[in-house]
Structure formats: structure tokens, C-alpha cells
Amino acid sequence: MITSIALVLSALLTYFGVLSILEKKTNESTMQYFLQAGDSVNEFREEIDKMTKQLLIDSKIQQFLDNDLKDTPSQIQLHRDLMEEMDAYLRTYDYLDSIYLYAEDGRAIGVAGQKTALLRDAAKQGSFYSSDLHRESLRSGLRKTYPKLVWAGANRREDFGEQALPGEEKAGDRNLVTAARSVKSLYQSLPTAIMLLNVKEEKLFSLYNNLRSGLNGQIYLCDADGRMISHADKSRLGASSEACVRIPEGTESGSVKGKDEQIVFYRIPATEWTMVKEVPIHELIGDILNLRFQLFWIVGACFVAAFVAAALWIRKITKPLNNLMDAMGRVEKGQLEIVLDDRDLNEFGRLSGGFNRMSRGIKQLIERNREAEKEKTKAEIQMLQAQINPHFLFNTLNTIRWMSVVSKSDNITKSITALSNLLRPIFKSTAPLCTLQEELEYAEYYVTILNYRYGEGIEIKFEVSEEALPCMVPRFFLQPLIENAVLHGFERTGYTGTIRIEAERLCSDLTVRVVDDGQGMTEEQLSGIRRWISEDEAERNPVSSESPEASEYGIGLKNVHRRIRLNFPESPGLSIIRSASGGTCIEISIPVAET
């Protein structure tokens, strides 16, 4: 693709470079012709301007403008003499089609070929006054430019009340270019008439037509409104030029690209006319068509050769890369036993060897991490379990000590019996889990000991479904919860109250609740203890009884929460809320695991 792109860019640059040179040369040569033609057009316009001035100083025209002849014979003679002079101009200058003089009082006199005209139209309802020429061009233009000439092209003989010549009814009937001037006599202060000289369009056409030798395309003149006033195709006279519309305003000369042609334009100085040349693109690039076809064949052949060579080379390069990508995808899915062929003595062989070492290293690392996590979990559970036993034994033995001091009775025996029932499972089994039924028995023994310690005011109730009894739970997880309820919930009631243990199995989850009817906690206390048992440090460090929070909340709740999270990672741990009786409800939800 890189080779092909370079070839295509080179071909395009060469093609468009040659095309740009041809366009530039064409523009330069055309502009030289335009400069010559523009000078010819300006000379012709100056000639017409001098002609109108010569007519204006004629004594007969001065008398016509003054209109001071009262007797009819004198007026008839004046009109006859005036027509003869106008006719002399037409015979002298063959490019003149007609001459007219229109007075403000409605009088009009003119000569067109072999015809003469003398009109008195005081109401100004004749063909000239109702024509577009007078209404749109002359009436406003003459007032602004007096005493200069006003030019208007693409006019018809019908605009002056004449009949069209044979063959002009359908095509070329707008073949007059009119030069108009506001005039007055020497004794008048304001213009009182309009002098018109109608020039044949063929005269303008001849001024630049002789420059077409060796040029392609068509050249024509258009006015300020974009209408063509001179053209080789006479049927297009008066029509709007699409090329003139594309010419940027304020630009004197240059070229623009059309749809299928190149447009070269030149605004003739001191005039409102623009000379335009339209060169078809296919004629402009005719000389480089062969070059374009040759470039296409060269680029095509080079593209095929480059494609074949690149395909073979890329296949050789990408095959080991594709194998490596496929192996990486399989490793990402967990297939760590992937081994690639690393016998190649190049960069791909080194990559394959590195991948094999990486795959084996990842597998070994995963195995080591798995074993380390198992050891870490086991050690943390044992550490938490070890923290419970001294705390529990201390409280129990302290109870027995005070009982023996106060009274020598059988309750000491019963208390020790309950203690032995609690301690027997510890020494019998070190498993971190037991059945819920066993845990409920431990809880009942523990409440018996508490009643010996604080009196007989603590009552424990069980609301447990049969399906929940065989489910596995952390060993001794109820004891810290019961102890917390007694020490903090029943302190103000003299350690009397009811503790209700609820348990139910819902699908794959076991839900256990420890509810007391003690003094409960405020929302602020609940928020504080929730943060304490679930803070991030609890997930990394063992529970320490020396921390400030432990002195406020104790370590029992946090210990149980930590053990549940370690044994059952899917469980959210402890959930502490206010019970309906005003006390505290601790809820635990763990996945079902049976013996």
C-alpha cells in the first residue's frame, strides 16, 4: 500500500502539474489577447463618443433642440436637412444601424437604413418609451452619468418602432448595441433630449473575433448585469451568462473553474463590459490524455507487483504474530499450558521464548498465590479463634471464683459442668465450622453460666426451622453476640431480659438473627459501630483489643464479622439494626453449607 500510494501520488502530482501549467499558459495567452481586444473596444467607444459630440454641435440639431421655428415650412425644411445629415453618417460609418433624437416634449426624429422617422408623441406612449431599454437602462442611467455616454446592448429594432429585418424574427434580433447621451442646446441649462446611436453588434464582434486564431472555446462580451451583448452565436444575445455569474466581484481579471470549462475573464477598463472566454476542459487537456492513460497503466502494473510482493512478505511476518496473538487470547481465558515453537533464530523466536517463560511463570505464580492465600486464611482464623478462648475462659473462671467466695453450693458444680460442656468441643475439634444445632447448644450452656453470674433474669428463646439445623456456621459465633447483648443491652435492667435467636433457611442462604429487648442504641451509636466492624483495616489486620475503638465497642462483634467474611467471602457479615421492641437485632446471612 505504501508503494502504491507513492506511485499514485507521483502520477497525480505529475498529471495535475502538467494540467496546471497548461491552464496557466492558456490564461496568460488569453489575457494578452484580452488586453489587445480591450484597447480596441475602448477606441471604438471613444470614436462613438466623438461622433455624438460632432452631431451635438451641428446647427440643425441645435435648432431642433431649441424648437424656436414657428412656421411649418421652416420646420419641414429643418427636419429634412437633419435627416440628410443623419443619413450621411450612416453611409459614412457602415457599422451604424440607426440614429435617433428624442426630445422631452415628445418630438422624435431618426434615420434607420433607408427609412426615416418623424414623430410627435407628447404623451410618450410610443415603442421607445415603453421598451425595457428606456425603462431600465436609459432613464436612470442618463441621469446619473450626464453628460457621459450610456451603453446598452442586446437591443432590438422593435424597441425604436422599426420592423425586424428578414431572417431576424427568430434569431439574432437583439443585435443592436445602443450608445445614448443626454443633450441640450447651447441656450438651455438642462438636458432636453436623448441622442441614440445604434451600433451593429457585428462591429463589436469583429474587434475581438480576429483574436480567436489558434484559440479554443468561445469569446463574448457581457454587460454589468451578466447579459451577453456580443457573441458568435447571435441567438444567445440578451441571454444571461452563467460564467459571468461565477466571476468574483471586485476582481478585474483572472480565471475560475466552471463545471465543464475553464472561464477566463477581463473587465475592460473605464467600461461596464466584461470579456469572457470559455475553454472546455476536454479541449484544454486534450494534449495530456495520452499521458494520463500511460500513468494509469504504469501505476496499475506497479500496484499489482507491489501487492503480490507485499502479500508474500506480510504473510511470512504475520504468521508467527498471529500465532502469538492466538496464544495470548487463550492464556487470557485461563489456558496457561500454551507453549509456542521458539526454534526460529530471529525476533519472533525470541518473542515466542519469552511468551513461554511468561506463561510458565504466571502459572507458577498463581499456584503460589493460591497456596499462600490458603495459609493466610487458615492462620487468621486460628488467630481469631485463639483470641476468643482466653477472653471466654477468663470471664467464666472469674464467675466461678466469685460464686465460690459467696456461697458453697451445688450451683458451683452446675456452673463448672456448663463450662466443661463449652470447653469440650474446643479440645475435641479444631475445625472452624460446626452445625447450627451444635452452636445453639453452646449458646444455651453459655446463657446458663451467665445466669449463675448475673442471676436468673436472662431468658433465651429459640425460633429455628428444622431445615436450618444441619447448616454449617462459624464455631462460637453466637457467644460474643449474646455476651454483647447482656453486657450492653441489659446493664440498666439489672441484667434481666430476653434474647431470641431466630434461624431460617431461604433457598441457598441461611439467615440467623440475635434479637434482645434491652436498652438498644441510638442512630449515632449504630453508625459508629457499623463503621468500626466494616472498616478497611479489618480486612487486612487481625482485631486488636488495644485499639481505641476496641475499648468503646469491644472486640466481639468485629471478631465475629471478620470470621464470617473469612469463612464465607460471599457473605456481607454482620448487619446491626434496632429491633421492634426497642432493643438491638444482629442479622447474619451466609451461604448454606451442610455436613
N, C-alpha and C positions, 0 to 999 in steps of 0.2 A: 504494500500500500504506500509506503514511503517513496519507493522508486516511482510508482505510478503517479503519485501526487506531484512529485518533482517534474516528471515529464509533462503532465497536463499543464502545470503552472508555466513551464517554459514555453509550451506551444501556445498557450493563451496569451502570455506576455508578448511573444513574437507576433501573433496574429493581430492583437489589438494595437501593438506598437506600430505595425505597418499601416493599419487602418487609421490610426490617429495621425500619422504622417501624411497620408493621402488626404484626410479631411483638412488638415492644416494647409497643405498646398492648395487644395481647392478653394478654401476660404481666402487665402492670400491672393490668388489669381483673380477670383471673382471680385474681391474688394478693389483691386486695381481697375477692373472694368467698370465697377460701380462709380469710382471716383471720376473716370472719364465721362461716363454717361451722366452723372450728376452735374458736371460742368456744362455739358451740352443742354441739359434741361434748364439750368439756370440762365444760360444765354438766351434760350428760346423765350423764357418768361420775361426777361428784360426787353427782348425785342417786341413782345406784345405790349409791354408797359409803355415803351416809347411810341408805339403805334397809337395807343389810346390817347396819349398826350398830344400827338400831332393832330388827331381828329378833334380834340377838345379846343385847340386854338384856331380851328377853321372858322372863318367869319360866318359861314352858313349855319354851322352848328350853334354859334353864339346867338344868331338871330332866332333860331328855333327855341333855344332856351329862354331868351328874353320874351318871345311871343309878343312883340310890340307892333306887328304888322296888322293893320285894321282892315284893309281892303282885301277881298278874296283873290283877285288876280295875283297880287304880290305874294300871298300865302301859297298859291298854287305854284308859282314860279320858284319860291324858296324850297318847297318840298321836292320839286323836280330836280333842282340843282343839287340838293342834298343827297337824293337817291343816286344821282350820277356819280358823285364823289365816293359814296359808299361802294357802288358797283366797281369803280376804278380800283379801289383797294382789293376787292375780291378777285379782280382779274390780275392784279399785280402779285398778290400772295395767294397761291393756289391752295394753301392749307387752311385758308379762312373759308368757313362754310356760310356764315351769315353775320350781319352787323345789325344791331337794334339799338334804338334810343327810346326809352320810356320816360315820359315826363310825369311829374307828380299830379298834374291836372287831368291825367287820363289820355293825353295825346301820345301816340306811338308811331314811329317811322322805322322802317327797316328794309334790308335787301338780303335775299337768300337765293343764291344762284341766279336764275333768270327771273325770279319773282321779286316783286316789291310789295310793301305793305304800308298803308297809312290808316291809322285807326284813331277814333275819338271815343274813349271808353272812360267817361267821367266817373262812373260807378265802380270801375276796376273789377269787372266780372269776367274778363277775358281769360283765355287759356293760360297766359303767362302768370297772372296774379293768383290763379287757383292751383298752380303747379307746386309740386314739392320743392322744386328749385327755388322759387321765390319765397315760399313759406318757411322753409327750413334752413336754407343756405344764405340767400342773398339779403333778405330783410334784416336779419340780426347781424350777419357778418359785415355788411357795408357800414352799419352804424358804428361798429367797434373799430374798424380799420381805416375809416376815411382819413386821407384820400387815397389809400393804397388799393391795389387790385385784390379782388377776392376770386379764388379759383374754385370751381365746382365741376366735377367730372361725371361721366356716365349719364349724360342728359340726352333727351330725345327731341326730335323736331316738333313733335306734338306739344312740347312744353311751351313753344312760341307760336302756336296756332298754325304750324305748317303740316302738310301731309307727308307721311313717310314715303321715301323713295322706293321704287320697285325692288323687291328682294329683302327689304328691311322690316317687313311686318312681323316676321317670326324671330329672326336672329340678327344681332348687331344693330338694333335700332337705338341703343344707347351709346352711340359712337361720337358724341359731341362733348368737348371739354370747354367750359364756359369761363371767360375772363370778364369780370364785372367791376365797374368803378362808379362811385357816386360822383356826379359832375354838377357844375353850376357855371353861370356866365360870369364875366368879369365884373358885372354890376350887381351881382347877388351875393348875399352873405352866407346863405345856407344852400346845401345841395338841393336841386330841383328836378333831377332826372337821374336815370341809371343807363349807362352805356354798356352794351354787351357785345363781346366778340366771341363767336362760337368757332372753336378750332377743331378741325377733324382729328379724331383720335389716331389716325394713321400717321400723322406728323409726329406725335409723341412716341409712338411705337417705333418709328424709324430712327429716333435719336439713340435708342439702345439696342435695337434689333440687330444692327450691324456688328454688335459686340458678341453675338452668340456663336460666332465661328469658333469651332473647336471645343465648345462647352456643351454639357449635357443638361437636361432639365429645362424648366420654363422660367422666364423672367417676366415680371409685370410690375406695374405701379399701382399703389393703393393710397387712398386719402387718409385723413386723420381718423375717420370712422371705420377704417378697415375695409372699405368698398374698393373693388378693383375698377380703376378708371382707364387703364390701358393694358391690353393683353392680346396675345396672338390669337386666342380663341375668342372671337367677338361675342359669342353667346354668353360668356361669363362676365361681360361688362356690367357693372352695377351690383354684382353679387358680392356677398361678404366673403372675405378671405380667412380661412381657418388658420393659415400660417401667420397672418398679421395679429391675430388674437393672442398667439403664443409669444409674441415679441415682448420682452420685459419693458415696462415703462421707464423712461429716463435713460435708455440705452441708445446711443447714436448708431452703433454698428456692431456686428458680431454674427454669431450663428447659434441656432438651437436645433435640438433633435426633435423631429416630428415622429409620427407613428411609423411611416414607411419612407421618410425622406429627411434630408438634411436641409435646413432653412437658413439661408444667408441673407441678411438684411442690411440696408443702408438708408438712414434718414437723410434726405437731400437737404443741405444747409439752407436756411432762410426760406424754407417751404414747409408745407404740412404734408408733403408726399414722402412715401417710403418705397424704395426699390427693393424688390424681393426676388430671390432666386430659389426655387425648389429643385433639389437634386435627388432623384430616387436613390435609395440606399443600394439597391441591386446594381445600379449603374456605377455607383461610387466604388463598390468593392468588386466589380467585375474582374479587375486585374489580379485580385488576390484569391479568387475562388480556388484556383488550382493549388495555391499554397495551402489553403485551408484543408483541402482533401488530402494532400500529401502529409500534412501534420497529423490528420486523423489516422491515416494508415500507419504512420511511424509510431504514434502513441499506442495504437491498438496492438501492434506486434510486440512492442516493448512491454506492454501490460501483461500479455499472455506469457511471455518468457519470464517476467518477474514473478507472476503468480505461481507458475509451476515450480520455480526455484525456491520461492519463499515457502510454498506448501510443504515441500520435502524437508526443508531445513527446520521449519517450525514444528513439524511432526516429530522430528528427531529430538528437538529440545523439549517439547511439551509432554512427551510420553512419560518420562520419569517424574515430571512435575505433577501430572495428573495422578500418577500412582501415589505420590506423596500426599496430595490433597485428599485422595480417597482414604488413605490410611489415617490421616488426621481426623477425618469425619468419623471413621469407625472408632478411633480412640475416644473421641468426644462422646460417643454413645456408650462407652464403658468397656470396649473390647481392647484391653491393654496387652494382649498377647500378640499383637501385629508385629511382624518382622519383615523389613524390606530387603531387597537384594542390594548390597553395598559393594559389589565387586568392581564397579566402574572406577577407574583411576582418574576421576575428574571432580568438578564441583558437586555434581549430582551424587556421586558415590559418597562424598564427604557428608552431604546433607542426609542421605539415607542412613549412614552410620550414626550420625548424630541423633536422628529420629529414633533408631533402635535403642540407643543408650537412654534417651529421654523416656521412651515407653517403659523400659525395664525399671528405670529409676522411679517413675511415677507409681508403678505397681508396688515396688518395694516400700515406697514412702506411704502409700495408702495402707498397706498391711501393718507397718509400724505404728501409724497413727491410730488404726483400729485397736491394736493391742494396748497402746498407751491409754486410749480413752477407757477401755475396759478396766485397766488397772487403776486409773484415776477415779472412776466411778465407784469401784469397789472400796478403794481407800477412803473416799469421802463418806460413804455410807457407814463404814466401820468407825470412822472418826465421830460422826454424828451419834451413832449408837453408843459409843463409849462415853460421850458427853451426857447422855441421858442417865445411864446406870448410876454413876456416883451421886448425881443430884437426887435421883429417886431413893436410893438406899439411905442417903443422909436424912431425908425427911422422915422416912419410915422408922429408922432406928431412933431418931430423935423423939418420935411419938411413943415408941415402946419405952424409951428411957423415962419420959415424964409419967407414963402410966404406972411404971414400976415404983416410982417415987411416991405417987399419990396414994395408990391402993394396991394391995396384994390380993388379986382376984383372978378368976378364970378368964376374964377378958384379955389378960396378957397372953394366955395360951391361944385364944382365938385370933388375936392380932398377929401373933407370930405365925400361926397356921396360914392366915391370909397372905402374910409376907412370903412364906415358903411357896405358896401356890403361884405367886407372882414371879419369884426368882427361879422356879423350876424350869420354865421354858427357856430362860436365858442360858442356863447351863446345859440344857438338853439339846438346844439347836441354836446355831448362829445365823440361820437364814434370815434375810432382811424382810421376808414376807411371811404372812400367815393367813388363815382363813378369817373371815369376818366373825364367824361363830366363836373362834378362839379369842379374838380381840374383845368381843363383848363379855366373855367370861373374865378376862383380865380387868376390864372396866368395872365389873361387879365386885371383884375382890378389892380393887383399889378404893371404891366407894365405902366398902366395909371398914377398911383401915381408916379412911377419913372420918367416918362416924365415930370410931373409937377416939380419934384425935380431937374432934370438934364437938362431939355429942352425937345424938341420934337424929339430928334435924335435916340431914341430907337424904333426899329420896331420888332414886334413879329409875326411870321408866324406859322400856324398850318397845319401839314400834317398827319392827323389822319384818320384811316379807321373806317367805321361805326360799325364794329364788336367790336372794342376796346372801344367804348364809355361807355357801361354799365359795364365794368370790374371794380372791386374794387381795389383801391390803397390807400396807406397811406395818410391821410389828410395833406395838406400843404407841400408835399414833393417837389413840383416844385418851390415854393417860394425861398428856400435857394439856389437852383441851378441857378435860374435867377439872384438873387442878387449877387452870386459869379461871374457870367459871366459879369455883369455890372461893379462891383467894380474892378475886376482884369483884365477883358478882354478888357474893353472899356476905361480904365483910360487914355491911351495915345492918344486916338482919340476924347477926349472931351466928352466922354460918348455918342457916336453915334455908331450905328451898328445894326446888325440884329440877332435876336435869333429865331431859328427854332426848333419847338417841333414836333417830329415825334412819331407816335404810331401805332403799328400793332399787330394783334393777329395771332400767328402761333401755330396751334393745341391747346395745353394746356398751352401755355406760352404767356404772354403779354410783349412786348418789347417797352420801351419808351426811346427816345433819346432827349437830350437837346444840340443843336449844336449852337455855336456862331462863328462869323467871326472876333473875337478880336485878340489880340496880341499873344495868345497861351502861351505855356510853353515849356521850354527845357526838354530834356530827364532826366536830373538830377532832375529838379523840379517835373516832373511826377513821378519818382521813389520815391522821398521823400514823396509826398502827398499820394501815394498808400500805403506806409508803415504806414503812420500816421492813415489812416482811417481803416486799417485792422489789426493793432497790437493786440496782445492777450489781453492786458489790457482793450481794448474796449469791449470785450465780458463779462467783469466782473464788471467794474466800470462805473458809469454814466460819460458823457462827461463833462469835467470841462473847463471853459473858462480861468482858471488861469494857466494852464499848459503852458510851453514854446512853445510847438508845436501849441497850440491854437492861440497864438499871431501871429504866422507866417502864418498858413493856415486858421485860423478861425475855428469856431465850426460847421458851417452849413453843410458842406459835411459829416463830421463824424457823426453828428446828424442824417442826412437822412439815412446814411449807417446803423447805429445802429437800427433805427426804422424799416427799411426794413427787417433786419435779425431777429428782434424780432417778427414781424408780419408774416413773411414768412421765416421760418428756411431753406426751400429748396433753397431759392434764394441766389446767390453769393454776392448780394449787388451791390455797385457802381463799374462801370468799366470806367476808365478815359483814353482817348487816344487823339491824335492830329487829328483834322478834316482835310478834304481835302482842305479847304480854308485857313488853317494855324492856325485856332483857336483851340478851345477845344470841344471835344464831350464826354458827360457823358451818358453812357448807363445803363439802369436798366432792368433786366429781372426777372419777378415774375410769379408764377403760376396764372392761370386765376381763378378769383372768382367773380361771378356776384351777383347782388342784388336779 
